[in-house]
Amino acid sequence: MKKIIYITVFLSALKSLSQVNDTINHRKGFTIHAQTTVINQTKAGFNAPYSGDNSLTLTNESKTSMTGTLYLGAKLWKGASIYLNPEIAGGSGLSEALGLGGATNGETFRIGNPEPKIYVARMFFKQIFDLNRGEHKKDIQNYFHNHSDFNQLDEYIPNNYLAFTIGKVSLADFFDDNRYSHDARTQFMNWGLMANGAWDYAANTRGYTPAIVLEYVTPKHELRYGTALLPLAANGNDMNWNYPKSSSHNLEYTYKFKLNKRPGAIRALTFFNATYMGDYQKSIALNPFSPDTKNVRTYGGTKFGFGLNAEQELADDFGVFARLSWNDGKYETWAFTEIDKSFSLGGVLNGNRWNRKNDVFGLAYLINGLSKPHQNYLKAGGKGFMLGDGYLNYTPEHIVETYYAAELVKNQMYLTGTYQFILNPGYNADRQGPINVFSIRVHCRI
């Protein structure tokens, strides 16, 4: 009942905000926008010979999540701006987001209390340095017009620039972007499709962290480096401010090109995390029958890996994407999800062919895997913050997701139906499934 009240209040506030939105956003130097997303997911029951504390439940389930975000921004001086995003989130994922490497709802978090909570999602400063040597800002060869949007001012932006960002952000706002598969509020919902699954990107349990991001952007090439704080504990909400001993480093290069006159991009990402984490093999050596990485945590624990990300438009209404990622998987997963290697491939078609140009149909396949030390740890009865069946008969996790998003109100309201087919949840052949997950998503934005 409380969730319904919160959703009703937020939608009413969204409607009221829309009445002043246009006036504010047409004033130079300010931006105000908002979004709310409500997702209901239903899972059919399935049979399995055993379950653990962190298993996907065997019974039928239905869970609802909601988020609401306010996007405020203001210009300070030439190239400089500040942004603030208060957010409310509530509800939970299927099985409390446990039992899967590729969890089914990218809008849910691994938190114990499903009651709606208000918090500051983002709060950051950004400075852009123009590298176009003073050409006129309305020269379309060297500047493009940014319209007011989420964390974006209505202004002309150079196509060659350096940028410096500092504050509380989501690293996924800067890295591993993809035109066709990146936003669980409007595109694919599975965690392994909204980002490279093996990229254990720094974040608190809600997906945000204090960070510094440096960017070099040209029409064809982009280079980004970001360093950020990691949580004090795996999947923790409090951050570790001992930066010399606990930090995350991320480097990404993007190459933009045209194939048969159609845009495409390739991104290469690498990351390195170091913090107070536990080694899987050492935890097994300490207690072979009930290992726990918490008992062997020490500073000096590391995780490194890479991710490749590609997108290509093939027609005016159709494009494809792919991702490939890997991490060493020696130490425990710390911030994102328990995936050590992953590959995804998919395509997205808009509704031009049936006179619904702003509708979207998507289909994608995802396969996830674990490192050998991670496998051994779960097989011995160990638990991570998402996985732990009590035993593991290892096999890769397979997921297919398809969705249809229909625009109900132009540029403001979208209704999406989604189906996910899952084999071997939690990488366990003994709990093969299949699992069938059906979702309804309502997304509103102004």
C-alpha positions as CSV (number, residue, x, y, z in Angstrom):
1,M,0.0,0.0,0.0
2,K,2.8,2.4,0.9
3,K,4.4,1.8,-2.5
4,I,1.2,2.7,-4.3
5,I,0.9,5.9,-2.3
6,Y,4.5,6.9,-3.1
7,I,4.0,6.1,-6.8
8,T,0.8,8.2,-6.9
9,V,2.4,11.1,-5.1
10,F,5.4,11.1,-7.4
11,L,3.4,10.9,-10.6
12,S,1.3,13.8,-9.4
13,A,4.4,15.8,-8.7
14,L,5.8,14.8,-12.1
15,K,2.6,16.2,-13.7
16,S,2.9,19.5,-11.8
17,L,6.6,19.8,-12.6
18,S,5.8,19.4,-16.3
19,Q,3.7,22.6,-16.2
20,V,6.8,24.6,-15.4
21,N,9.4,22.5,-17.1
22,D,9.4,24.2,-20.5
23,T,9.6,27.7,-19.0
24,I,12.6,26.8,-16.9
25,N,14.5,24.8,-19.6
26,H,14.2,27.6,-22.1
27,R,16.0,29.9,-19.7
28,K,19.7,29.9,-20.5
29,G,21.7,28.4,-17.7
30,F,19.2,26.1,-16.0
31,T,17.8,22.6,-16.5
32,I,15.2,20.7,-14.6
33,H,13.8,17.3,-15.6
34,A,12.4,14.2,-13.8
35,Q,11.7,10.6,-14.4
36,T,9.8,7.8,-12.7
37,T,10.0,4.1,-13.6
38,V,7.8,1.3,-12.2
39,I,8.6,-2.3,-13.0
40,N,6.6,-5.4,-12.1
41,Q,8.2,-8.8,-12.6
42,T,6.6,-12.2,-12.3
43,K,8.6,-15.5,-12.2
44,A,7.0,-18.9,-12.7
45,G,8.1,-21.6,-10.2
46,F,10.6,-24.4,-11.1
47,N,12.0,-27.6,-9.6
48,A,15.5,-28.1,-8.2
49,P,17.0,-30.8,-5.9
50,Y,18.4,-28.2,-3.4
51,S,18.5,-24.5,-2.6
52,G,20.8,-22.3,-0.5
53,D,20.5,-19.0,1.3
54,N,21.3,-17.0,-1.9
55,S,19.4,-19.2,-4.4
56,L,16.7,-18.0,-6.8
57,T,13.5,-19.2,-5.1
58,L,11.6,-22.2,-6.5
59,T,8.1,-20.8,-6.0
60,N,6.1,-18.4,-8.1
61,E,7.1,-14.8,-7.4
62,S,5.8,-11.3,-8.3
63,K,7.9,-8.2,-7.2
64,T,7.6,-4.5,-8.0
65,S,10.2,-1.8,-8.0
66,M,9.9,2.0,-8.5
67,T,12.4,4.8,-8.8
68,G,11.9,8.6,-9.2
69,T,14.7,11.0,-10.0
70,L,14.8,14.8,-10.2
71,Y,17.5,16.2,-12.5
72,L,18.6,19.7,-11.6
73,G,21.4,21.6,-13.3
74,A,22.8,25.1,-13.5
75,K,25.6,26.9,-15.5
76,L,28.3,28.6,-13.4
77,W,30.6,30.1,-16.0
78,K,31.9,29.3,-19.5
79,G,32.0,25.5,-19.8
80,A,31.2,24.9,-16.1
81,S,28.1,23.5,-14.6
82,I,26.8,21.7,-11.5
83,Y,24.1,19.0,-11.2
84,L,22.1,17.5,-8.4
85,N,19.9,14.4,-8.6
86,P,17.7,13.6,-5.6
87,E,16.2,10.1,-6.0
88,I,13.6,7.9,-4.4
89,A,13.7,4.1,-4.8
90,G,11.7,1.3,-3.3
91,G,10.6,-2.3,-3.9
92,S,12.8,-5.3,-4.6
93,G,13.8,-7.7,-7.3
94,L,12.8,-11.3,-7.7
95,S,14.3,-13.3,-4.8
96,E,15.7,-10.0,-3.5
97,A,18.1,-9.9,-6.6
98,L,19.8,-13.2,-5.4
99,G,20.5,-16.4,-7.3
100,L,21.5,-15.0,-10.7
101,G,24.7,-13.5,-12.2
102,G,22.5,-11.7,-14.7
103,A,19.8,-10.4,-12.4
104,T,16.5,-9.6,-14.1
105,N,15.8,-6.0,-13.1
106,G,18.4,-3.3,-13.5
107,E,16.3,-0.9,-11.5
108,T,16.6,-3.0,-8.3
109,F,19.3,-3.1,-5.7
110,R,20.7,-5.7,-3.3
111,I,19.2,-4.1,-0.2
112,G,17.3,-5.7,2.7
113,N,14.6,-3.0,3.2
114,P,12.2,-2.6,0.3
115,E,10.5,0.5,1.7
116,P,10.9,3.6,-0.5
117,K,13.9,5.8,0.5
118,I,15.0,9.3,-0.6
119,Y,18.7,9.9,-1.1
120,V,21.1,11.9,-3.3
121,A,22.0,9.8,-6.3
122,R,24.3,12.3,-8.1
123,M,25.9,15.6,-7.1
124,F,28.8,16.7,-9.3
125,F,30.7,19.6,-11.0
126,K,31.7,19.5,-14.7
127,Q,34.1,21.7,-16.6
128,I,34.4,21.6,-20.4
129,F,37.5,23.0,-22.1
130,D,36.9,24.0,-25.7
131,L,39.7,22.8,-28.1
132,N,38.2,24.5,-31.1
133,R,40.3,27.6,-30.7
134,G,37.6,30.1,-30.6
135,E,35.5,29.3,-33.7
136,H,31.9,30.6,-33.7
137,K,29.7,28.4,-31.6
138,K,27.0,28.2,-34.3
139,D,29.5,26.7,-36.8
140,I,27.9,23.3,-37.2
141,Q,31.2,21.8,-38.3
142,N,32.8,22.5,-34.9
143,Y,29.8,22.8,-32.4
144,F,26.6,20.9,-31.8
145,H,23.5,22.0,-30.0
146,N,22.7,20.2,-26.8
147,H,19.0,20.4,-25.9
148,S,18.0,20.5,-22.3
149,D,17.8,16.9,-21.0
150,F,18.8,14.8,-18.0
151,N,22.0,16.4,-16.5
152,Q,22.4,18.4,-19.7
153,L,22.0,22.1,-20.3
154,D,20.6,23.8,-23.5
155,E,23.9,25.0,-25.0
156,Y,26.4,24.7,-27.8
157,I,29.1,22.1,-27.1
158,P,32.4,21.9,-29.0
159,N,33.0,18.6,-30.9
160,N,36.7,18.7,-29.6
161,Y,37.0,19.2,-25.9
162,L,38.5,18.1,-22.6
163,A,36.2,17.6,-19.6
164,F,36.8,17.3,-15.9
165,T,34.0,15.9,-13.6
166,I,34.2,15.6,-9.9
167,G,31.5,14.5,-7.4
168,K,29.1,11.7,-6.7
169,V,28.2,10.0,-10.0
170,S,27.5,6.6,-11.6
171,L,30.5,5.4,-13.6
172,A,28.1,3.8,-16.0
173,D,27.1,7.3,-17.1
174,F,30.6,7.8,-18.5
175,F,31.9,4.3,-19.4
176,D,30.6,1.3,-21.4
177,D,27.9,3.4,-23.2
178,N,25.9,1.7,-26.0
179,R,23.2,3.2,-28.2
180,Y,21.1,0.0,-28.1
181,S,21.7,-1.6,-24.7
182,H,22.6,0.6,-21.7
183,D,19.5,1.9,-19.8
184,A,17.3,-0.5,-17.8
185,R,14.6,2.2,-17.6
186,T,14.0,2.2,-21.4
187,Q,15.9,-0.7,-23.0
188,F,16.9,-4.2,-21.9
189,M,16.4,-4.9,-18.1
190,N,18.9,-7.6,-17.4
191,W,22.0,-6.5,-15.5
192,G,24.3,-8.4,-17.9
193,L,22.9,-6.4,-20.9
194,M,22.9,-2.9,-19.4
195,A,26.7,-3.1,-18.9
196,N,29.7,-5.4,-19.4
197,G,28.9,-8.1,-16.8
198,A,32.5,-8.7,-15.8
199,W,33.2,-5.0,-15.2
200,D,33.0,-4.8,-11.4
201,Y,32.5,-1.1,-11.5
202,A,32.9,1.0,-8.3
203,A,29.6,1.8,-6.7
204,N,27.6,1.7,-3.5
205,T,24.7,-0.7,-3.4
206,R,22.5,1.8,-5.3
207,G,25.1,2.3,-8.1
208,Y,26.8,5.6,-7.2
209,T,30.2,6.6,-5.9
210,P,32.4,9.7,-5.4
211,A,34.7,9.9,-8.4
212,I,36.9,12.0,-10.7
213,V,36.5,11.5,-14.5
214,L,38.7,13.0,-17.2
215,E,37.5,13.0,-20.8
216,Y,39.1,13.8,-24.2
217,V,36.5,13.9,-27.0
218,T,36.8,14.4,-30.8
219,P,34.4,13.5,-33.5
220,K,36.0,10.1,-34.1
221,H,38.0,9.4,-30.9
222,E,37.2,9.5,-27.2
223,L,39.4,8.7,-24.2
224,R,38.2,8.5,-20.7
225,Y,39.8,7.9,-17.3
226,G,38.0,7.6,-14.1
227,T,39.0,6.9,-10.5
228,A,36.5,6.3,-7.8
229,L,36.0,5.1,-4.2
230,L,34.9,1.5,-3.5
231,P,32.5,0.4,-0.7
232,L,33.8,-0.5,2.7
233,A,32.3,-4.0,2.3
234,A,31.2,-6.0,-0.7
235,N,27.9,-4.6,-1.9
236,G,28.1,-2.0,0.9
237,N,26.5,1.5,1.0
238,D,29.2,3.2,2.9
239,M,32.4,4.1,0.9
240,N,36.0,3.5,1.9
241,W,37.8,6.8,2.0
242,N,41.2,5.3,2.5
243,Y,42.1,6.1,-1.1
244,P,45.7,5.0,-1.1
245,K,44.6,1.4,-0.1
246,S,41.1,1.3,-1.7
247,S,40.4,2.7,-5.1
248,S,39.1,1.9,-8.6
249,H,40.7,2.9,-11.9
250,N,38.9,2.8,-15.3
251,L,40.3,3.6,-18.7
252,E,38.2,3.5,-22.0
253,Y,38.9,4.3,-25.6
254,T,36.1,4.8,-28.1
255,Y,36.5,4.8,-31.9
256,K,33.5,6.1,-33.9
257,F,33.2,5.2,-37.6
258,K,30.8,4.8,-40.5
259,L,30.1,1.5,-42.3
260,N,28.3,1.9,-45.5
261,K,27.6,5.5,-44.4
262,R,25.9,4.3,-41.2
263,P,27.3,5.1,-37.7
264,G,29.0,2.6,-35.5
265,A,31.4,2.6,-32.5
266,I,33.8,0.3,-30.8
267,R,34.8,0.7,-27.1
268,A,37.7,-0.9,-25.2
269,L,37.5,-0.7,-21.4
270,T,40.0,-1.9,-18.8
271,F,39.7,-1.6,-15.0
272,F,41.7,-2.2,-11.9
273,N,40.3,-2.3,-8.3
274,A,42.2,-2.6,-5.1
275,T,40.7,-2.8,-1.7
276,Y,40.1,-4.8,1.5
277,M,38.8,-8.0,-0.2
278,G,39.1,-11.8,0.3
279,D,40.8,-14.4,-1.9
280,Y,38.6,-17.3,-2.9
281,Q,41.3,-20.0,-2.7
282,K,42.6,-18.7,0.7
283,S,39.1,-18.9,2.1
284,I,38.8,-22.5,1.0
285,A,42.2,-23.4,2.4
286,L,41.2,-21.9,5.8
287,N,37.9,-23.8,5.9
288,P,37.4,-26.3,3.1
289,F,33.8,-27.2,4.1
290,S,32.3,-23.8,4.7
291,P,34.6,-21.1,3.2
292,D,33.9,-17.4,3.8
293,T,35.8,-14.7,2.1
294,K,35.0,-12.3,5.0
295,N,37.5,-14.4,7.1
296,V,40.5,-13.7,4.8
297,R,39.9,-10.1,3.8
298,T,43.0,-7.9,3.7
299,Y,44.2,-4.8,2.0
300,G,46.0,-5.7,-1.2
301,G,43.2,-7.6,-2.7
302,T,42.8,-6.8,-6.4
303,K,40.6,-7.4,-9.4
304,F,41.4,-6.4,-13.0
305,G,39.7,-7.0,-16.3
306,F,38.6,-5.7,-19.6
307,G,35.4,-5.1,-21.7
308,L,34.8,-4.7,-25.4
309,N,31.6,-3.0,-26.6
310,A,30.4,-2.5,-30.2
311,E,27.3,-1.0,-31.9
312,Q,26.4,-0.7,-35.5
313,E,23.4,0.8,-37.3
314,L,22.4,-1.4,-40.2
315,A,19.3,0.4,-41.4
316,D,17.3,3.6,-40.5
317,D,15.3,1.5,-38.1
318,F,17.6,-1.3,-37.1
319,G,20.9,-1.7,-35.3
320,V,23.0,-4.4,-33.5
321,F,25.3,-4.5,-30.5
322,A,27.7,-6.9,-28.8
323,R,29.7,-7.0,-25.6
324,L,32.6,-9.2,-24.4
325,S,34.1,-8.9,-20.9
326,W,36.4,-10.8,-18.5
327,N,38.0,-10.3,-15.1
328,D,40.6,-12.4,-13.3
329,G,38.1,-13.6,-10.7
330,K,40.8,-14.4,-8.0
331,Y,39.3,-12.2,-5.3
332,E,35.6,-11.8,-4.4
333,T,33.2,-9.7,-6.4
334,W,32.9,-6.3,-4.7
335,A,30.4,-3.9,-6.3
336,F,28.4,-5.0,-9.4
337,T,27.5,-8.6,-9.9
338,E,29.0,-12.1,-9.7
339,I,30.0,-12.4,-13.3
340,D,33.7,-13.1,-14.3
341,K,33.2,-13.5,-18.0
342,S,30.4,-12.6,-20.3
343,F,29.3,-12.3,-23.9
344,S,26.1,-10.7,-25.3
345,L,24.7,-10.1,-28.7
346,G,21.5,-8.4,-29.8
347,G,19.5,-6.2,-32.1
348,V,17.0,-3.4,-31.8
349,L,14.3,-2.4,-34.3
350,N,12.1,0.7,-34.1
351,G,8.5,0.8,-35.3
352,N,8.9,2.6,-38.6
353,R,7.7,-0.4,-40.5
354,W,4.3,-0.5,-38.7
355,N,3.9,3.3,-38.4
356,R,5.0,3.5,-34.7
357,K,8.4,5.2,-35.2
358,N,9.0,5.7,-31.5
359,D,8.2,2.1,-30.5
360,V,11.1,-0.3,-30.1
361,F,11.5,-4.1,-30.3
362,G,14.6,-5.6,-28.9
363,L,16.1,-9.2,-28.7
364,A,19.3,-10.2,-27.1
365,Y,21.3,-13.3,-25.9
366,L,23.6,-13.3,-22.9
367,I,26.0,-16.0,-21.6
368,N,27.8,-15.5,-18.3
369,G,30.6,-17.5,-16.6
370,L,32.7,-17.7,-13.5
371,S,36.5,-18.0,-12.9
372,K,37.8,-21.4,-11.6
373,P,38.5,-20.0,-8.1
374,H,35.0,-18.5,-7.9
375,Q,33.5,-21.9,-9.0
376,N,35.5,-23.8,-6.4
377,Y,34.4,-21.4,-3.7
378,L,30.7,-21.8,-4.5
379,K,31.1,-25.6,-4.9
380,A,32.6,-25.8,-1.4
381,G,29.5,-24.0,0.0
382,G,30.7,-20.5,0.0
383,K,28.4,-17.5,-0.5
384,G,28.9,-14.2,-2.3
385,F,26.5,-11.2,-2.0
386,M,24.4,-12.6,-4.8
387,L,25.2,-16.3,-5.2
388,G,25.2,-19.4,-2.9
389,D,23.2,-22.5,-3.6
390,G,25.2,-24.5,-1.0
391,Y,26.8,-26.5,-3.8
392,L,27.7,-25.9,-7.4
393,N,27.6,-28.2,-10.4
394,Y,29.1,-25.5,-12.7
395,T,27.8,-24.6,-16.1
396,P,27.5,-21.2,-17.8
397,E,24.3,-19.2,-17.3
398,H,22.3,-18.5,-20.4
399,I,19.7,-15.7,-20.8
400,V,17.5,-14.5,-23.6
401,E,15.6,-11.2,-23.3
402,T,13.1,-9.7,-25.6
403,Y,11.0,-6.5,-25.1
404,Y,8.6,-4.2,-26.9
405,A,8.4,-0.6,-25.7
406,A,5.4,1.4,-26.9
407,E,5.3,5.2,-26.7
408,L,2.0,6.2,-25.1
409,V,2.6,10.0,-24.7
410,K,5.0,11.6,-27.1
411,N,8.4,11.9,-25.5
412,Q,6.9,11.4,-22.0
413,M,5.4,8.0,-21.3
414,Y,6.3,4.5,-22.4
415,L,4.9,1.1,-21.6
416,T,7.1,-2.0,-22.1
417,G,6.5,-5.7,-22.0
418,T,9.5,-7.9,-21.5
419,Y,10.2,-11.7,-21.4
420,Q,13.4,-13.3,-20.1
421,F,14.3,-17.0,-20.6
422,I,17.0,-18.3,-18.2
423,L,18.9,-21.5,-18.1
424,N,21.2,-22.6,-15.2
425,P,20.5,-19.7,-12.8
426,G,23.6,-19.1,-10.6
427,Y,25.7,-21.2,-13.0
428,N,24.2,-24.4,-11.5
429,A,23.3,-27.3,-13.8
430,D,21.5,-29.0,-10.9
431,R,19.1,-26.0,-10.9
432,Q,18.8,-25.8,-14.6
433,G,15.2,-24.5,-14.9
434,P,14.2,-23.1,-17.3
435,I,13.1,-19.9,-15.6
436,N,10.5,-17.7,-17.3
437,V,10.3,-14.1,-16.2
438,F,7.6,-11.7,-17.5
439,S,7.8,-7.9,-16.9
440,I,5.7,-4.8,-17.3
441,R,7.5,-1.5,-17.1
442,V,6.0,2.1,-17.1
443,H,8.5,4.9,-17.7
444,C,7.6,8.6,-17.5
445,R,9.9,11.5,-18.2
446,I,9.8,15.2,-18.6
